[in-house]
């Protein structure tokens, strides 16, 4: 059997290729040869989506391998760090922290000096207003108003935190544009599992910012080897419910 050689294989420097060569060979063929044939995405975008899903799935070894492959494919250090930062409001810092450290280790091993240039565009005084603006851009004025109106009085503060933190702190950053951030958020939520209402909301948001049904199906196809069939099929169902076949 051939030794796995794809740079995104988590066992490129792992004994699995020796101890479990059959699994290593057919997974590599599936994930890095067969599945990519069904993609119209640029390799950089495909790797970025997979990195986001690896964080949500808590696949630390896979993340390290994908990050190295992403750098080789032309994903910038800033983009890799922004993928990790973008995950924080969705997976929580408890899950993201190890991936922040892992991204630092991968970047440092490639001779990249840290910290990277800052990407924040807001201040403590402007983040809330900026967050409302970008959230409204993404979900639409009607949906934004409905979300606010639906929150009970004792939960209005959660809506304000969402505006200022999730959107004001994160979506306003440079390094990744809003459509890319929405695609990454979609990948993250699908990979987390149990987030079907949020996945549905971000299917609609993706379409609003210009990401097509075909792009969402493509993203799910490229996530399949890493998140498995149940979560992929759940994501496809929600895409089918929220978009028109074309």
SERO-929087 format. One record per residue: chain; residue in one letter; x, y, z of N, C-alpha, C in turn. Coordinates in Angstrom, 3 decimals. Atoms other than C-alpha are relative to their C-alpha. Example, Ala and Ser with C-alpha at 12.3 -4.5 7.8 and 13.67 -1.06 7.14 Angstrom:
> ch aa n_px n_py n_pz ca_px ca_py ca_pz c_px c_py c_pz
> A a 0.890 -1.190 0.000 12.300 -4.500 7.800 0.900 1.200 0.000
> A s -0.820 -1.190 -0.060 13.670 -1.060 7.140 -0.770 1.090 0.730
***
This chain:
> ch aa n_px n_py n_pz ca_px ca_py ca_pz c_px c_py c_pz
> A x 0.832 -1.188 0.000 0.000 0.000 0.000 0.870 1.242 0.000
> A x -0.778 -1.229 0.046 1.197 3.510 -0.737 -0.062 0.709 1.346
> A x -0.027 -0.813 -1.206 2.226 5.766 2.107 -0.759 1.286 -0.253
> A x 0.726 -1.255 0.198 -0.191 8.702 2.536 0.960 1.177 -0.124
> A x -0.927 -1.098 0.274 1.463 11.809 1.167 -0.680 1.349 -0.071
> A x 0.650 -1.298 0.124 -1.200 14.509 0.986 0.333 0.848 1.221
> A x -0.421 -0.834 -1.136 -0.085 17.479 3.124 -1.081 0.229 1.041
> A x 1.075 -0.177 -0.977 -3.503 17.700 4.780 -0.341 -1.279 0.753
> A x 0.238 1.237 -0.740 -3.375 14.094 5.996 0.486 0.170 1.430
> A x -0.440 -0.177 -1.386 -3.295 14.158 9.800 1.091 -0.974 0.388
> A x -1.013 0.996 -0.318 -1.006 11.128 9.737 1.251 0.170 -0.862
> A x -1.228 -0.246 0.767 1.647 12.718 7.516 1.226 -0.211 0.885
> A x -1.083 0.242 -0.959 3.836 12.615 10.642 -0.526 -0.812 1.179
> A x 0.672 0.740 -1.067 1.668 10.204 12.622 0.144 -1.497 -0.276
> A x -0.185 1.439 0.232 2.107 6.421 13.130 -1.200 -0.708 -0.603
> A x 1.180 0.662 0.547 -1.405 5.743 11.820 0.272 -0.605 -1.368
> A x -0.304 0.537 1.324 0.010 5.248 8.334 0.697 -1.345 0.096
> A x -0.678 1.277 -0.217 2.061 2.391 9.750 -0.890 -0.999 0.714
> A x 0.813 0.915 -0.800 -0.360 0.940 12.269 -1.334 -0.341 -0.640
> A x 1.301 0.199 0.635 -3.537 1.342 10.194 0.070 0.399 -1.472
> A x -0.252 -0.450 1.379 -2.381 1.507 6.569 -1.222 -0.062 -0.897
> A x 1.175 0.091 0.870 -5.666 0.386 5.016 -0.908 1.205 0.193
> A x 0.823 -1.178 -0.268 -7.694 3.118 6.738 0.668 1.256 -0.544
> A x -0.720 -1.183 0.469 -5.009 5.694 5.976 -0.086 0.130 -1.514
> A x 0.004 -0.061 1.458 -4.966 4.759 2.295 -1.382 0.347 -0.541
> A x 1.290 -0.281 0.626 -8.684 4.694 1.602 -0.597 1.314 0.450
> A x 0.479 -1.323 -0.377 -9.428 7.787 3.660 0.693 1.075 -0.827
> A x -0.701 -1.000 0.813 -6.745 9.722 1.828 -0.551 0.037 -1.420
> A x 0.576 0.030 1.346 -8.110 8.551 -1.530 -1.363 0.679 -0.026
> A x 1.346 -0.564 -0.060 -11.628 9.523 -0.464 0.036 1.508 0.209
> A x 0.035 -1.410 -0.404 -10.896 12.886 1.185 0.758 0.922 -0.929
> A x -0.889 -0.900 0.714 -8.141 14.225 -1.027 0.098 -0.256 -1.498
> A x 0.034 0.255 1.437 -8.767 12.658 -4.429 -1.438 -0.059 -0.525
> A x 1.357 0.190 0.511 -12.398 11.559 -4.855 -0.903 1.196 0.278
> A x 0.911 -1.082 -0.355 -14.311 14.247 -2.967 0.346 1.316 -0.700
> A x -0.298 -1.266 0.680 -12.395 17.247 -4.431 -0.416 0.052 -1.460
> A x 0.450 -0.013 1.404 -13.458 16.156 -7.934 -1.391 0.585 -0.139
> A x 1.359 -0.524 0.019 -16.949 17.330 -6.982 -0.042 1.466 0.445
> A x -0.067 -1.362 -0.505 -15.805 20.846 -6.100 0.369 0.990 -1.095
> A x -0.377 -1.131 0.850 -15.775 24.102 -8.038 0.742 1.056 0.804
> A x -0.693 -0.956 -0.849 -14.123 25.861 -5.081 1.481 0.051 -0.318
> A x -1.446 -0.097 0.029 -10.614 27.178 -5.252 0.561 -0.821 1.159
> A x -0.567 0.801 -1.092 -8.324 24.939 -3.171 0.135 0.773 1.299
> A x -0.149 -0.803 -1.217 -7.720 27.805 -0.745 -1.325 0.088 0.764
> A x 1.308 -0.107 -0.645 -11.448 28.236 -0.068 -0.406 -1.323 0.618
> A x 0.339 1.326 -0.512 -11.953 24.505 0.338 0.732 -0.267 1.315
> A x -0.770 0.224 -1.217 -9.174 24.347 2.938 -0.471 0.902 1.136
> A x 0.501 -0.908 -1.034 -10.545 27.370 4.796 -1.285 -0.532 0.611
> A x 1.253 0.572 -0.497 -13.983 25.770 5.080 0.288 -1.227 0.868
> A x -0.352 1.192 -0.765 -12.406 22.528 6.283 0.666 0.358 1.324
> A x -0.603 -0.454 -1.251 -10.334 24.391 8.880 -1.075 0.423 0.998
> A x 1.086 -0.435 -0.879 -13.481 26.003 10.274 -0.730 -1.202 0.589
> A x 0.707 1.193 -0.481 -15.191 22.612 10.521 0.855 -0.805 0.965
> A x -0.889 0.740 -0.904 -12.141 21.020 12.158 -0.029 0.585 1.401
> A x 0.101 -0.633 -1.321 -12.373 23.566 14.976 -1.289 -0.430 0.685
> A x 1.293 0.367 -0.589 -16.057 22.857 15.533 -0.043 -1.468 0.396
> A x -0.022 1.437 -0.285 -15.435 19.098 15.419 1.072 -0.378 1.014
> A x -1.089 0.221 -0.960 -12.497 19.503 17.847 1.046 -0.971 -0.536
> A x -1.006 0.840 0.642 -10.165 17.816 15.364 1.350 0.703 -0.030
> A x -1.223 -0.788 -0.132 -6.878 19.268 16.588 1.103 -0.485 -0.935
> A x -1.029 0.520 0.915 -4.547 16.949 14.659 -0.334 0.315 -1.447
> A x 0.417 -0.317 1.366 -6.581 17.426 11.506 0.174 1.490 -0.278
> A x -0.183 -1.435 0.175 -6.533 21.199 12.023 1.460 0.325 -0.303
> A x -1.416 -0.282 0.225 -2.739 21.234 12.243 0.415 -0.382 -1.422
> A x -0.352 0.440 1.352 -2.409 19.230 9.033 -0.623 0.900 -1.062
> A x 0.678 -0.879 0.953 -4.984 21.356 7.202 0.629 1.392 -0.020
> A x -0.610 -1.331 -0.051 -3.342 24.579 8.392 1.304 0.029 -0.780
> A x -1.235 0.065 0.774 0.012 23.516 6.989 -0.269 -0.079 -1.491
> A x 0.366 0.109 1.413 -1.619 22.519 3.702 -0.560 1.317 -0.524
> A x 0.582 -1.282 0.410 -3.525 25.810 3.624 1.085 1.027 -0.282
> A x -1.114 -0.923 0.254 -0.318 27.840 3.940 0.680 -0.327 -1.326
> A x -0.640 0.406 1.258 1.204 25.820 1.102 -0.862 0.335 -1.203
> A x 0.915 -0.283 1.113 -1.900 26.454 -1.029 -0.207 1.492 -0.228
> A x 0.134 -1.443 0.190 -1.723 30.231 -0.560 -0.936 0.696 0.958
> A x 0.780 -0.657 -1.042 -4.024 30.851 2.394 0.980 0.784 0.866
> A x -0.949 -0.843 -0.705 -2.395 33.732 4.258 -0.033 -0.271 1.502
> A x 0.022 0.132 -1.460 -1.366 33.668 7.916 -1.152 0.768 0.640
> A x 1.108 -0.777 -0.545 -3.907 36.413 8.616 -1.311 -0.744 -0.199
> A x 1.239 0.740 0.247 -6.671 34.345 6.999 -0.137 -1.186 0.950
> A x 0.065 1.136 -0.916 -5.779 31.304 9.117 -0.385 0.459 1.398
> A x 0.347 -0.498 -1.329 -5.884 33.342 12.318 -1.446 0.506 0.045
> A x 1.374 -0.502 0.014 -9.161 34.975 11.265 -1.019 -1.135 -0.022
> A x 0.885 1.175 -0.043 -10.724 31.553 10.672 -0.188 -0.443 1.449
> A x 0.089 0.405 -1.403 -9.910 30.681 14.275 -0.788 1.037 0.800
> A x 0.722 -1.050 -0.736 -11.108 34.042 15.619 -1.499 -0.035 -0.318
> A x 1.401 0.026 0.406 -14.344 33.729 13.614 -0.765 -1.117 0.688
> A x 0.670 1.123 -0.659 -15.073 30.437 15.350 -0.406 0.311 1.437
> A x 0.155 -0.201 -1.445 -14.967 31.908 18.862 -1.454 0.251 0.425
> A x 1.369 -0.223 -0.469 -18.541 33.301 19.087 -0.934 -1.177 -0.258
> A x 0.863 1.135 0.332 -19.928 30.042 17.705 0.342 -1.247 0.813
> A x -0.369 1.193 -0.766 -17.933 27.299 19.446 0.323 0.338 1.444
> A x -0.385 -0.413 -1.343 -16.954 29.328 22.536 1.506 -0.112 0.204
> A x -1.442 -0.006 -0.227 -13.487 30.050 23.855 0.507 -1.314 0.574
> A x -0.448 1.277 -0.569 -13.362 26.753 25.764 0.421 -0.981 -1.083
> A x -0.356 0.882 1.111 -13.279 24.922 22.427 1.027 0.629 -0.935
> A x -0.876 -0.668 0.962 -11.365 27.534 20.428 1.423 0.156 0.501
> A x -1.300 -0.383 -0.545 -8.435 28.093 22.791 1.133 -0.881 -0.506
> A x -1.073 0.891 0.457 -6.424 25.017 21.817 0.334 0.239 -1.472
> A x -0.233 -0.248 1.428 -6.837 25.939 18.153 0.718 1.329 -0.227
> A x -0.791 -1.234 0.070 -5.523 29.456 18.767 1.469 -0.348 0.223
> A x -1.379 0.416 -0.256 -2.415 27.881 20.278 0.550 -0.811 -1.173
> A x -0.465 0.830 1.117 -2.208 25.338 17.435 0.324 0.847 -1.221
> A x -0.280 -0.864 1.154 -2.443 28.041 14.774 1.292 0.776 0.226
> A x -1.247 -0.699 -0.298 0.334 29.963 16.526 1.207 -0.912 -0.217
> A x -1.104 0.953 0.157 2.509 26.853 16.581 0.273 -0.303 -1.467
> A x -0.184 0.269 1.426 1.905 26.105 12.897 0.643 1.193 -0.688
> A x -0.563 -1.191 0.641 2.619 29.682 11.865 1.456 0.201 0.413
> A x -1.381 -0.161 -0.468 5.746 29.875 14.005 0.929 -1.018 -0.646
> A x -0.832 1.034 0.625 7.011 26.595 12.541 0.312 0.311 -1.449
> A x -0.251 -0.443 1.379 6.781 28.236 9.113 0.755 1.330 -0.046
> A x -0.809 -1.198 -0.040 8.888 31.161 10.238 -0.779 1.301 -0.006
> A x 0.855 -1.201 0.022 5.984 33.605 10.581 0.020 0.631 1.384
> A x -0.130 -0.708 -1.270 6.487 36.219 13.281 -1.368 0.379 0.552
> A x 1.234 -0.350 -0.700 3.732 36.735 15.816 0.285 1.108 1.012
> A x 1.371 0.021 0.518 1.662 38.647 16.635 -0.084 0.532 -1.413
> A x 0.270 -0.511 1.343 0.260 39.275 13.180 -0.573 1.416 0.101
> A x 0.617 -1.333 -0.022 -0.942 42.765 12.201 -1.453 -0.067 0.453
> A x 1.371 -0.030 -0.490 -4.184 43.683 13.941 -1.001 0.202 -1.117
> A x 1.051 -0.081 1.013 -7.420 43.394 11.972 -1.277 0.662 0.516
> A x 1.199 -0.600 -0.570 -9.903 45.076 14.307 -0.256 1.375 -0.612
> A x 0.380 -1.304 0.561 -11.820 48.051 12.893 -0.903 0.778 0.948
> A x 0.917 -0.657 -0.930 -13.901 48.949 15.954 0.715 0.339 1.304
> A x -0.456 -0.336 -1.338 -13.377 50.426 19.399 -1.101 -0.387 0.983
> A x 1.078 0.275 -0.961 -15.267 49.803 22.645 -1.196 0.920 -0.173
> A x 1.085 -0.964 0.182 -17.307 52.885 21.761 -0.796 -0.240 -1.276
> A x 0.664 0.133 1.302 -18.155 51.890 18.162 -0.474 -1.406 -0.321
> A x 0.253 1.402 0.357 -18.470 48.092 18.264 -1.479 -0.334 -0.051
> A x 1.429 0.337 -0.016 -22.170 47.972 19.140 -0.699 0.533 -1.239
> A x 0.637 -0.586 1.184 -23.263 50.338 16.384 0.471 -0.699 -1.268
> A x -0.522 0.694 1.175 -20.972 48.664 13.859 -0.569 -1.402 -0.103
> A x 0.569 1.337 0.010 -22.303 45.273 14.894 -1.420 -0.026 -0.496
> A x 1.380 -0.096 0.491 -25.905 46.308 14.331 -0.004 0.182 -1.513
> A x -0.038 -0.274 1.439 -24.963 47.588 10.869 0.338 -1.250 -0.798
> A x -0.400 1.174 0.778 -23.210 44.411 9.727 -0.998 -1.133 0.183
> A x 1.032 1.019 -0.186 -25.844 42.120 11.288 -1.201 0.287 -0.886
> A x 1.130 -0.379 0.850 -28.564 44.035 9.465 0.318 -0.276 -1.461
> A x -0.429 0.299 1.367 -26.593 43.733 6.223 -0.134 -1.486 -0.304
> A x -0.039 1.446 0.217 -26.349 39.969 6.678 -1.382 -0.628 0.072
> A x 1.284 0.682 -0.200 -29.804 39.014 7.962 -1.176 0.766 -0.579
> A x 1.086 -0.819 0.530 -31.869 41.874 6.530 -0.714 0.756 1.098
> A x 0.651 -0.871 -0.980 -33.796 44.634 8.247 -1.176 -0.680 0.690
> A x 1.177 0.643 -0.578 -36.992 42.618 8.760 0.380 -1.096 0.989
> A x -0.430 1.093 -0.880 -35.229 39.604 10.246 0.659 0.555 1.252
> A x -0.651 -0.614 -1.164 -33.131 41.809 12.504 -1.055 0.531 0.976
> A x 1.064 -0.525 -0.855 -36.256 43.558 13.821 -0.780 -1.117 0.669
> A x 0.748 1.127 -0.554 -38.030 40.222 14.319 0.768 -0.681 1.127
> A x -0.832 0.609 -1.044 -35.131 38.814 16.331 -0.066 0.827 1.279
> A x 0.046 -0.884 -1.159 -35.163 41.834 18.618 -1.370 -0.062 0.679
> A x 1.354 0.006 -0.551 -38.940 41.775 19.030 -0.341 -1.323 0.684
> A x 0.335 1.321 -0.535 -39.029 38.052 19.779 0.657 -0.268 1.346
> A x -0.723 0.245 -1.249 -36.616 38.285 22.703 -0.792 0.539 1.191
> A x 0.675 -0.508 -1.203 -38.339 38.508 26.112 0.814 1.108 0.655
> A x -0.657 -1.152 -0.615 -37.524 41.539 28.216 1.247 -0.397 0.778
> A x -1.156 0.404 -0.800 -35.166 39.576 30.457 1.110 -0.634 -0.837
> A x -1.026 0.549 0.886 -33.212 38.376 27.387 0.453 1.005 -1.063
> A x -0.410 -1.017 0.961 -32.822 41.623 25.459 1.510 0.215 0.036
> A x -1.444 -0.209 -0.097 -29.273 41.861 26.759 0.779 -1.003 -0.851
> A x -0.668 0.984 0.859 -28.391 38.671 24.847 0.066 0.512 -1.436
> A x -0.003 -0.588 1.342 -29.414 40.396 21.623 1.057 1.102 -0.113
> A x -1.003 -1.068 0.033 -27.224 43.367 22.518 1.416 -0.564 0.032
> A x -1.306 0.649 -0.012 -24.302 41.089 23.320 0.329 -0.602 -1.364
> A x -0.180 0.553 1.338 -24.799 39.309 19.986 0.423 1.088 -0.985
> A x -0.312 -1.108 0.905 -24.727 42.632 18.153 1.431 0.489 0.178
> A x -1.291 -0.625 -0.269 -21.647 44.008 19.847 1.162 -0.975 -0.094
> A x -1.097 0.965 -0.038 -19.603 40.849 20.255 0.105 -0.822 -1.278
> A x -0.069 0.872 1.182 -20.453 38.331 17.522 0.205 0.812 -1.272
> A x -0.078 -0.784 1.234 -20.959 40.980 14.867 0.955 1.184 0.113
> A x -0.841 -1.184 -0.122 -19.240 44.091 16.207 1.464 -0.305 0.189
> A x -1.394 0.365 -0.232 -16.067 42.384 17.411 0.577 -0.851 -1.120
> A x -0.532 1.004 0.912 -15.781 39.678 14.772 -0.269 0.297 -1.480
> A x 0.314 -0.168 1.422 -17.621 40.358 11.510 0.560 1.297 -0.584
> A x -0.531 -1.273 0.491 -16.190 43.874 11.272 1.500 -0.045 -0.220
> A x -1.450 0.091 0.161 -12.603 42.645 11.225 0.373 -0.101 -1.475
> A x -0.548 0.208 1.334 -10.501 42.822 8.088 0.686 -1.373 -0.020
> A x -0.642 1.304 0.136 -8.583 39.799 6.810 -0.856 -1.012 -0.727
> A x 0.969 0.806 0.743 -11.718 38.034 5.558 -1.195 0.888 -0.304
> A x 1.188 -0.794 0.298 -14.689 39.567 3.761 -1.248 -0.668 0.591
> A x 1.221 0.494 -0.625 -18.268 39.133 4.966 -0.513 -1.277 -0.665
> A x 0.458 1.267 0.579 -19.283 36.476 2.391 0.838 -1.199 0.442
> A x -0.848 1.099 -0.459 -16.285 34.361 3.389 -0.292 -0.333 1.449
> A x 0.329 0.254 -1.403 -17.085 34.783 7.067 -1.323 -0.758 0.120
> A x 1.286 0.702 -0.055 -20.661 33.662 6.408 0.152 -1.460 -0.428
> A x -0.226 1.379 0.437 -19.473 30.571 4.531 0.683 -0.793 1.112
> A x -0.686 0.657 -1.110 -17.140 29.739 7.428 -0.957 -0.258 1.164
> A x 0.978 0.177 -1.067 -19.951 30.255 9.934 -0.932 -1.163 -0.311
> A x 0.840 1.124 0.434 -22.170 27.881 7.958 0.724 -1.321 0.239
> A x -0.777 1.225 -0.194 -19.413 25.249 7.985 0.156 -0.325 1.481
> A x -0.174 0.194 -1.435 -18.828 25.741 11.701 -1.263 -0.543 0.648
> A x 1.257 0.412 -0.618 -22.487 25.386 12.655 -0.408 -1.409 -0.414
> A x 0.322 1.351 0.444 -23.018 22.292 10.531 0.889 -1.011 0.723
> A x -0.936 0.921 -0.640 -19.910 20.680 12.007 -0.250 -0.139 1.491
> A x 0.324 0.092 -1.427 -21.002 21.497 15.564 -1.102 -1.016 0.260
> A x 1.150 0.854 -0.217 -24.255 19.574 15.164 -0.929 0.571 1.051
> A x 0.968 -0.484 -0.961 -27.433 20.334 17.072 -0.317 1.472 -0.114
> A x 0.187 -1.449 0.206 -27.556 23.858 15.640 -0.906 0.266 -1.201
> A x 0.788 -0.099 1.223 -30.220 23.337 12.989 -0.696 1.355 -0.178
> A x 0.608 -1.327 0.213 -32.125 26.616 13.649 1.018 1.050 -0.432
> A x -1.035 -0.952 0.374 -28.872 28.554 13.434 0.536 -0.280 -1.407
> A x -0.419 0.334 1.367 -27.805 26.659 10.304 -0.997 0.576 -1.003
> A x 1.025 -0.529 0.895 -31.115 27.606 8.689 0.133 1.517 -0.139
> A x -0.168 -1.446 0.061 -30.591 31.242 9.610 1.191 0.400 -0.824
> A x -1.201 -0.366 0.741 -27.124 31.245 8.130 -0.016 -0.510 -1.439
> A x 0.250 0.286 1.418 -28.249 29.491 4.956 -0.602 1.236 -0.650
> A x 0.619 -1.225 0.528 -30.487 32.507 4.424 1.000 1.143 -0.053
> A x -0.988 -1.075 -0.028 -27.672 34.850 5.433 1.032 -0.162 -1.111
> A x -0.943 0.237 1.088 -25.278 33.220 2.978 -0.574 0.453 -1.333
> A x 0.635 -0.414 1.256 -27.743 33.735 0.148 -0.080 1.520 -0.072
> A x 0.100 -1.458 -0.029 -28.240 37.358 1.227 1.313 0.666 -0.390
> A x -1.293 -0.632 0.293 -24.508 38.093 0.988 0.623 -0.503 -1.292
> A x -0.463 0.383 1.332 -24.155 36.358 -2.387 0.568 -1.391 -0.139
> A x -0.459 1.380 0.098 -23.154 32.788 -1.563 -1.167 -0.876 -0.474
> A x 1.087 0.714 0.648 -25.234 30.522 -3.793 -0.247 -1.366 0.636
> A x 0.310 1.377 -0.404 -26.961 27.229 -3.108 1.121 -0.946 -0.433
> A x -1.058 0.879 0.503 -24.283 25.567 -5.261 1.241 0.081 0.885
> A x -1.152 -0.156 -0.881 -21.560 26.988 -3.020 -0.210 -0.720 1.326
> A x 0.283 0.665 -1.267 -23.268 25.673 0.103 0.050 -1.515 -0.149
> A x -0.072 1.445 0.248 -23.694 22.189 -1.384 1.450 -0.419 -0.187
> A x -1.415 0.269 0.207 -20.059 22.306 -2.512 0.724 -0.047 1.343
> A x -0.653 -0.031 -1.312 -18.948 23.281 1.004 -0.315 -1.265 0.796
> A x 0.380 1.199 -0.746 -20.901 20.411 2.556 0.676 -1.246 -0.568
> A x -0.685 1.137 0.622 -19.428 17.962 0.054 1.439 -0.085 0.474
> A x -1.400 -0.013 -0.404 -15.915 19.037 1.007 0.181 -0.227 1.502
> A x -0.062 0.278 -1.433 -16.735 18.715 4.715 -0.281 -1.465 0.324
> A x 0.469 1.362 -0.254 -18.144 15.192 4.391 1.064 -0.914 0.605
> A x -0.975 0.928 -0.590 -14.887 13.276 5.047 0.368 0.341 1.443
> A x -0.485 -0.455 -1.305 -14.217 15.320 8.183 -1.092 0.069 1.065
> A x 1.083 -0.093 -0.988 -17.651 15.616 9.826 -0.965 -1.172 -0.080
> A x 0.829 1.187 0.103 -19.323 12.410 8.621 -1.320 0.237 -0.724
> A x 1.238 -0.069 0.780 -22.565 11.636 6.825 -1.187 0.599 0.746
> A x 1.204 -0.553 -0.636 -25.209 12.456 9.483 -0.029 1.525 0.001
> A x 0.012 -1.463 -0.044 -24.167 16.089 9.930 -0.006 0.602 -1.396
> A x 0.041 -0.481 1.384 -23.550 16.504 6.213 -1.423 -0.077 -0.543
> A x 1.362 0.161 0.512 -27.011 15.142 5.374 -0.962 0.957 0.688
> A x 0.831 -0.999 -0.682 -28.612 17.336 8.042 0.202 1.379 -0.619
> A x -0.278 -1.279 0.651 -26.883 20.331 6.470 -0.639 0.093 -1.368
> A x 0.620 0.001 1.333 -28.073 19.345 2.994 -1.509 0.178 0.095
> A x 1.448 -0.159 -0.165 -31.648 19.046 4.245 -0.364 1.465 0.236
> A x 0.289 -1.397 -0.314 -31.537 22.559 5.640 0.262 0.892 -1.212
> A x -0.257 -0.739 1.240 -29.980 23.909 2.443 -1.164 -0.188 -0.966
> A x 1.109 0.271 0.909 -32.715 22.200 0.432 -1.281 0.735 0.426
> A x 1.192 -0.685 -0.496 -35.411 23.701 2.649 0.096 1.508 -0.170
> A x -0.165 -1.452 -0.004 -33.926 27.187 2.511 0.358 0.626 -1.324
> A x -0.390 -0.544 1.307 -32.968 27.530 -1.143 -0.797 -0.695 -1.095
> A x 0.672 0.577 1.165 -34.414 26.870 -4.563 0.989 -0.819 -0.816
> A x -0.828 0.788 0.906 -33.027 24.120 -6.744 0.271 0.784 -1.260
> A x -0.359 -0.691 1.240 -31.161 25.526 -9.718 0.931 -0.844 -0.827
***
